[in-house]
Amino acid sequence: MWPECNNHVRITDTVAEWEEWTGTRFPDDGMYTFPAGLAPVAIDHGRDRGCYWEPSVWIVHTVQPDTPG
């Protein structure tokens, strides 16, 4: 439909940065959901990295013309 909009955004930073941004503690390696996240973040303590792929989410609305009430 809109192929140019199918790009995902990859966000990586340290585990500490992810904990600060999200207000969430990530005690172990693994996939975690967090407030306002559209997908889980992958936490890897051995590499001190959190990696998040933000999906492109598009919502199509049908707009009806205003009708006099």
N, C-alpha and C positions, 0 to 999 in steps of 0.2 A: 504494500500500500504506500508507505513512505520509506523506501529503503535507506535513504540518507539519515533517517532518525533511529536506525537500529544500533547505534553505537552505545556501548556500555562504558561507564566511567570507572576506572580502577583507582582506588585510593589505598595507599600503603603508608604505614608509619610504625613507630615503636608501639609496643604493648602499653607502655605508660601513657603515651599520647592518646591512644584509643580509649583507655580507661578515663582519662581526663575529659575528652570530648563527649563521651557517651554517659558519664556518670555511672558506669557499670564496671564491676570487678571481673576480670577474666583470670581465674586462678590456675587453670589447666589449659593445655593445648586442645583445640577443637573449634567447632563452629558455634557461634553465639548470636542470638538475636539481641537487639538493643532498641531502646525507644527511638521512634521515627525512622528506623532503618527499613529499607524496602527488601533487603536480603540479609542473610547472616554474614558476620565477619569471621574470617578464618584466623585464629590466633595460634602463633608458633613461638613459644617461649625460647626455644633453642636458637632461633634466628632473631629473636626480639622483634617480631613483625606481626602486625595485623594487616590483613589484606581483604579488601571489600570491593566487590564489583557491583556498582549501582546500576540496576537495570533501567532501560528506557521504558517507562510506563506511560502510555498514552490513553486517554479516555476520550471517546468520541461522543459528543452530545448532539441530539437532534433539537434544533431550536425551532420553536413554533412562533409565528408572528403574533404580536399582541392583538387581542380581539377586544373590542369595546365591551365593557361589562355592564 
